[in-house]
Every structure is written in structure tokens, then in C-alpha cells.
Amino acid sequence: MLMIGPGVAVVTPTVAQTAINQPIVQIAGSNVSQGNQIQLNGRTYPVPWIQWQDPNQPGKRLTGISDSGLNRRFGVKLASSSDFRQQPVQWFTPKPVALTTRFSPNGAYRFLDISTLAPTGNWQIQAQGSTLQIQSPSAKIGKIRSGRQQWGHRLVVDLDQPTPWQMERLTNSRTGKKNREFGLAIDANISAELARNWKFSPQSALKSLKITRKNGRTLLSGVTSGTMHPRVWMLNNPHRLIIDFQSKVPEQRSILWAPGILRQERVISLGNRQYPITWLAIQPNTPGLKLQPIWGSQNALLGIHPLLSMAKGTQVAAAINAGFFNRKNKTPLGAIRQNGQWVSSPILNRGVVAWNQQGQFQMGRLNLQQNLTTSTGQRLQIVSTNSGYPQKGIARYTPTWGPTYTPILKTEKIITVVENRVISEKVSTSAKSFAIPRNGYLLVLRSFAVAGALTPGTQLQIQASTTPASFDAFPNIVGAGPLLVSNGRVVLNAKAEKFRPPFDTQAAPRSGIGQTADGTILLAAVHNRVGGPGPTLKEWALIMQRLGSVNALNLDGGSSTSLYLGGQLLDRHPVTAARVQNGIGVFWQPNAR
């Protein structure tokens, strides 16, 4: 490991190469059964699972559940690990238990063999088609103790045996943005008398608490102050759930999830402010690993989706939300280039990140020049392609945008081009949609001065180039901004990238992409600091620098901030994450050489 700041580490090339050379175990063959949902104590959840023949014991089948499913649906905690082939976990055990890992053929999921964990909870396991049925013994709650602590509030739930539990929600309370609602569901019965007689006095950390009994389950729900977060941990002998509501430094860990993909959770200090950061350290030269821009639909660029569903739909191993967008119109506002094709053009000379499949990256501010040449020799400028940012001049919309284009401004002239020849022109004064030809595109005129040069029958040619010209060589580009760090120096200049106040000074959740001196790519997310709001852009630039970034770019933040790995969001509960327009996906093929 390479230490790059107080308590901060990334994978060095030596460690990464050692991991790459270790054997990767996949599940394949005719004796494999798998599915995408489990039924836990009668409740069905979307969780990938797999079963296969035990090579050491004929007739015995082993079961693997995705690590994200075990974590979210069972309450299994993942501990730090430097070996992707085994994952230490803690679930009502005196010390972590190492579970063997397996990977799906497309690398999108990592399964943990639960053979040594299932006996702890006496789970009964049976596959029924695409559903894995798991039944745990009926557990009982003995007592629930509550007490104020110097650092916040603590609940202790006494159990007669281990049992699954889930944090069902963690959202801003409807009673005020400064407070948060939470819900903790425990697969255990509580007596009607205990639930009925439970008394709770509101405290500064825990403002309310309610106990609900339903179908053999107990739900603890309530409201905490905005700076307090529930942290759940488990004890055995006797079995207990401890729920601490506090505004303290969260647990810190480092998990080598797969070759070239390191999951990190650390706290970065800026003066007396502490920021919990979640990030992925990606080795882009890892065999079988590649980064690409992603969005929600294969049939249309238009639209916004949760990063969670976007990542699952594209079958990436990891992802982070990326560029800005118009939430009302669901249109991109910045550069997207994939495999050498411009999906959406950059705007306002804003910062971008560009890369190729050889692991080379470049970050900087980008302009795209697009020129249209007519058969009569006239040369016209195209101001944008597939962009939700309307500008005076000519905009272009291709089939990548979707099957139709709906005018963004009140009055626009629509020129239809098929096989590089103008076939029609119409003036739009309503919200009527226009078909985008599959073998052509639409030119949308928001200034009619050049309309005479685009009469039906005119042949057209398009040329494009970037400034700086070095960006032309990169097949993949994603834009956001502002640029934070360049060549090791903080270069933040929100005004130069046309961001309006108070964007540059407000404190907010942030996401970003960075590059270290050894070429490691960092996909990072931050929300609130300990006891306060998230960082300003200047603080975010310093944080990315502390993580080791010699180059760094701010990505869309606020409610869009989302970081995904192997089926789950790492940085937040999914119900709190807003829909986004696009992201950066990490694809990984196991055993690629």
C-alpha cells in the first residue's frame, strides 16, 4: 500500500500486479444454478445468487450470495481485506469469518460462499427456480434498552439468537430538512406487552422512536437530528444489536474487491473539519478492466435514472454519477464521447476527463468546434450536438438522442437531413415532436440567418476538432466541472467555466474523479462532514489532492452524488439518491489476459 496522507492509502502497481496474478475463481458448467432474487423468511428481494457443485464433496452444493445482498438484506458486515479471493465478514461472531469469493462471468457481481456463515444463523436454504429460499429460525427480542450518551444516543436490542436485520430507510424527515428518518427492521418477534409499554423521551440526538410488530418482524423507526447517523453493530454471547446515533468518525476500511478495484473508506481532515470519504481506486491497466461513459437507455440519450438501475442495466462492476443535466427536460449538459463518437457536445469551456483503453487519461477544459460545409461551399458552425443547453445558432440531434426531438425553445426551425442531404425544413411553434431519421439527423436552427443555405437537396459534410487538440485522440470523454487539480496544483476557477454563484462557495455533497501520480484512477464521493455539511468546491479540491490526485475533476454533486459497486450504492441509502443522466462505468471481465 502507498500512504498518501494521514490515514489514506491506495493500491500501488506492485500490489495490484500481485493481485492480478492470483487465480480468479468463477462459476461455470452444467451443475450451476443461479437467479436474481432471494426469499428471506417469506419476503422477496432482488439479490443475485448462485449454487454450484462442491468439488471436494460429490453431491454437496455450495451457495453464493452477492456481497451487496448479504450486506443490505442480512446485515452482514464486510471487513477490511487485501485479498480479493476471500472476504472477512462479521455477523454475530466473536471475530470476522473469511468467506471465499466467486465472480459472475461478466464481473458485475461478487458472490460470497455462505457455507461457513449459514450455520451461525441455522439457515435453511433451498433453490426454487430463479428464487433462493432462505429460512432462519424465529428469533425473539428480550429487552430494548435506551440511553443518552455523551456523544449521542444508544439503543441495545437483546436477542435470543442471531437473526437478519436491515436498515430500510435513511431519508430527510418530512418534519424538517435538518432531521432524518430511519427504519431498522429486525427478523425477530417482540411481545405485545413490550411494544405497547415502551416509553421513549425525545433527546437531542434521537428525537423520536416507534416500535411496530408485523408478521414476525420488529421495526424500529424514528427521527434523528440532521448530524446524527445510526450505526448498527452486532455482539454475541449474549446476542445483541447495538444502534449508536452519533456524529462521530465512521468506521474506516479498505477492501480489495477485485483485481484493480479497491474500495476505500477514510476520513480526511482539513483543519478541525473531518470529512468521511468513500472512493474506489481503479487500476486502468488491469486485464479485462475498462471505463466507459454510461447512461440509462440503449435506445435514447434523453432521460434520467437512478445510478443503481443504470449500473445494473449496463452490467458494470462499478460506477459513479458524472455530468450535469437539466432535471426538468432530462437532457445532458456537457460532454459525452464514447468509443470515438460524440454522444453530446461540451459546453462553456468546462472541465472534462478523457481516456483511452491503454490507461492514458487527460483532464482539462475543453471546447469542440463543429463545422458544416454545404455543397455550395458555405461553411456554417454547429454550436452543439445532442445537448440540452440551447444556444443561438445551429444545433444537431442524432438518433443517439432518441427516436424524436421535441423543441426546447418556443420557436425553432427544424431541418431534416438524410444520408447527408437536406430533405425538408419546418418551423416549430409548439411542443410537437419531430422524427429523427435513423440514417441521418436533425439540424435545429435557433437563429434563422443561415436558413437560406440549408434548402432541400443541399449536400452536407461535418468536420469536428477539439481545443486543446490533444483531446481529439481520446475515444472516451465525460464533462462536468469545474477542474479542481492539474499537475498537482489546485486550479479551481468556477467563474472561468461559467458556473454562477453560489455554486462555488456552497457546502454540499460532492463526487469527483482523480488521477494519482502512478496512474491510479479515483472515483470519490463525500456527503456531510462530521457534525456539519459537506465541503465547498475549494475544500473538495483539497480533499482530492489529499487523496493523492495530481489531476482531479468535480462531477455533478448534491443529491446526484452516488458511488456504486457490485450491486449497491456505497455512499448512501438508495432511497436518498436522485436520478441522474449519465455516469462513468467500470466494466470488468474476470480471467481476461
KASULRA-V405224 format. One record per backbone hydrogen bond with DSSP energy under -1.0 kcal/mol. NH is the residue of the N-H (numbers start at 1). CO is the residue of the C=O. Records with the same first field share a line. If there is no record, write none. Layout:
NH=CO  CO
//
This chain:
2=10
4=8
8=5
10=2
16=12
17=13
18=14
19=15
20=16
21=17
22=19
32=29
33=51
35=49
37=130
38=45
39=132
40=43
41=134
43=40
45=38
47=45
49=35
50=64
51=33
52=62
54=60
60=57
62=52
64=50
65=112
66=48
67=110
70=66
71=67
72=68
73=69
74=70
76=70
77=90
79=88
81=254
86=83
87=99
89=97
90=77
97=89
99=87
101=85
102=111
103=25
104=109
107=104
111=102
112=65
113=100
114=63
118=114
120=117
123=118
124=135
126=133
128=131
131=128
132=37
133=126
134=39
135=124
141=189
142=158
145=156
147=154
149=152
153=245
154=147
155=243
156=145
157=241
158=143
159=239
160=140
166=185
168=183
171=181
173=179
176=173
179=176
180=224
181=171
182=222
183=169
184=220
185=166
186=218
187=164
188=186
189=139
195=191
196=192
197=193
203=206
207=223
208=223
210=221
212=219
214=217
217=214
218=186
219=212
220=184
221=210
222=182
223=208
224=180
225=205
226=178
228=225
229=246
231=244
233=242
235=240
240=235
241=157
242=233
243=155
244=231
245=153
246=229
253=265
255=263
256=81
257=255  261
258=261
261=258
262=281
263=255
264=279
265=253
266=277
268=275
270=273
273=270
275=268
277=266
278=525
279=264
280=523
281=262
282=521
283=260
286=283
289=286
290=587
292=585
294=583
301=400
302=401
303=330
305=580
310=306
311=307
312=308
313=309
314=310
316=311
317=586
318=586
319=564
320=584
321=562
322=582
326=331
330=326
331=326
333=324
336=344
337=477
338=341
340=475
341=338
343=336
344=336
345=385
350=347
352=364
353=478
354=362
355=476
356=360
359=356
362=354
364=352
366=350
367=467
369=465
371=463
372=380
373=461
374=378
375=459
377=374
380=372
382=370
383=394
386=396
388=332
395=444
396=384
397=442
401=398
405=434
412=428
413=445
414=426
415=443
416=424
417=441
418=421
419=439
421=418
422=458
423=416
424=416
426=414
428=412
434=405
436=403
440=437
441=417
442=397
443=415
444=395
445=413
446=393
451=448
453=450
454=451
457=422
458=455
460=420
461=373
463=371
465=369
467=367
471=468
472=469
473=470
474=471
476=355
477=337
478=353
479=335
480=351
481=554
484=552
485=552
486=489
488=550
489=486
491=484
498=495
499=494
503=500
505=502
506=502
508=535
510=526
512=524
513=553
514=522
515=551
516=520
519=516
521=282
522=514
523=280
524=512
525=278
526=510
530=274
532=529
540=536
541=537
542=538
543=539
544=540
545=541
546=542
547=543
548=545
549=544
550=515
551=515
552=485
553=513
554=482
555=511
556=322
558=509
560=557
561=558
564=319
565=568
566=317
568=565
570=563
576=573
577=574
578=559
580=305
583=294
584=320
585=292
586=318
587=290
589=288
592=589
//
